[in-house]
Amino acid sequence: MPLPSEAWNAQISLLTGMAAASMMLDAEIGVLRVLPSPQPGDLAKVRRIAAALEVPWPEGASYGDVVHGLDPKNPAQAAFLNESKILLRGSGYLSFNGEPPAMAEHSAVAAPYAHVTAPLRRLVDRYATETCLAIAAGEPVPGDIQAGLMDLPEIMSSTGRRAGPSSGPRSTSWRRSCCATGSAMTSTRS
């Protein structure tokens, strides 16, 4: 059973990601985690799943409204939460240096959002954090970070597809690109 502190940590992480996204949008440079609104067919499927599992979905309530009221310890509601992950299809990263992107929102958060709280396990967090540190200090974002930001969406997409056991030449090129990118980052901080 999860401890209350785990829920608090999740809320702090969400708040931090929202604040980081806001900082980067205001500074017109950064990388966001984006998620388009769900497709109508997927939303209809999730509504049917809710009905089949007897998960209440009041008229006019959004998916977010429904999810926030669920208890993952209830087996039917836990199953619904698992099955409703189809609404998260299409998530990705979006880098910008200049005018902020028109589609900057993460639909599951209902606000702009950035990954910044796991820099040891997610490369994009390192870049977003370095960007926010420079913004907060009133300094320009270091050149190496600026250059790397534009490549991050593709790097993160390819590493996501390749996650899992490493084998073959693809994992070697992935490691090489991550090491090169990570090396460029660490050289900017002394």
Sequence and secondary structure as in RCSB ss.txt:
>XXXX:A:sequence
MPLPSEAWNAQISLLTGMAAASMMLDAEIGVLRVLPSPQPGDLAKVRRIAAALEVPWPEGASYGDVVHGLDPKNP
AQAAFLNESKILLRGSGYLSFNGEPPAMAEHSAVAAPYAHVTAPLRRLVDRYATETCLAIAAGEPVPGDIQAGLM
DLPEIMSSTGRRAGPSSGPRSTSWRRSCCATGSAMTSTRS
>XXXX:A:secstr
   HHHHHHHHHHHHHHHHHHHHHHHHTEEEEEEB    HHHHHHHHHHHHHTT    TT  HHHHHHT  TTSH
HHHHHHHHGGGGGTT EEEEEESS  S  EETTTTEE    S TTT HHHHHHHHHHHHHHHT    HHHHHHHT
THHHHHHHHHHH SS  HHHHHHHHHHHHHHHHHHHTT  
